[in-house]
Structure formats: C-alpha cells, structure tokens
C-alpha cells in the first residue's frame, strides 16, 4: 500500500501512464461532486518531490486529472531508491 501524503512536485513528471478512465475510476462520483464534470483520468508518473518533512526524493506519484480542470490530489505511492 502506498503512502498517502501530499507533496510538492519539483520539475517535470516523467514516465506518465494512464491507470484508469471514467467509470473505471473508483472515486469518480466524488471527483465529479468536488471538482465538476469532465473526462477524468487516473494517472501515474515519476517525479522529484518534496515531502512534508522537507526531504527531496524521486517517487512514483498518482493523481487525477480532467481537461480544463488540471491535476488534482497528487499522492506519493512509492519512494524510489536512487
């Protein structure tokens, strides 16, 4: 299970992949209620991040995004060994 913590993304997110789209997203009803309608996608990628304790590391991150609404709820799923 990943670590669910908010983070600051430093630089560009690489190795981006789509994990789920639309009704395949378990949280789709909540996303639409909170942020509005859109073509929601759950994404993952690798980025340099600053953790809440100030540490900087490379991590696999997951987030939701919809056209016109941008990235929402970025979470660290796995910290990668350097």
NORDA-V145771 format. One record per residue. N is the residue number from 1. RES is the residue in three letters. OMEGA is omega as a letter, one per 40 degrees, with the letter a starting at -180 (NA if undefined). Layout:
# NORDA-V145771
<<N & RES & OMEGA> <N & RES & OMEGA>>
This chain:
# NORDA-V145771
<<1 & UNK & a> <2 & UNK & i> <3 & UNK & a> <4 & UNK & i> <5 & UNK & i> <6 & UNK & a> <7 & UNK & i> <8 & UNK & i> <9 & UNK & i> <10 & UNK & i> <11 & UNK & a> <12 & UNK & i> <13 & UNK & a> <14 & UNK & i> <15 & UNK & a> <16 & UNK & i> <17 & UNK & i> <18 & UNK & i> <19 & UNK & a> <20 & UNK & a> <21 & UNK & i> <22 & UNK & a> <23 & UNK & i> <24 & UNK & i> <25 & UNK & a> <26 & UNK & a> <27 & UNK & a> <28 & UNK & a> <29 & UNK & i> <30 & UNK & i> <31 & UNK & i> <32 & UNK & i> <33 & UNK & a> <34 & UNK & a> <35 & UNK & i> <36 & UNK & a> <37 & UNK & i> <38 & UNK & i> <39 & UNK & a> <40 & UNK & i> <41 & UNK & i> <42 & UNK & a> <43 & UNK & i> <44 & UNK & i> <45 & UNK & a> <46 & UNK & a> <47 & UNK & i> <48 & UNK & a> <49 & UNK & i> <50 & UNK & a> <51 & UNK & a> <52 & UNK & i> <53 & UNK & i> <54 & UNK & i> <55 & UNK & i> <56 & UNK & a> <57 & UNK & i> <58 & UNK & a> <59 & UNK & i> <60 & UNK & i> <61 & UNK & i> <62 & UNK & i> <63 & UNK & i> <64 & UNK & i> <65 & UNK & i> <66 & UNK & a> <67 & UNK & i> <68 & UNK & a> <69 & UNK & i> <70 & UNK & a> <71 & UNK & i> <72 & UNK & i> <73 & UNK & i> <74 & UNK & a> <75 & UNK & i> <76 & UNK & i> <77 & UNK & a> <78 & UNK & i> <79 & UNK & a> <80 & UNK & i> <81 & UNK & a> <82 & UNK & NA>>
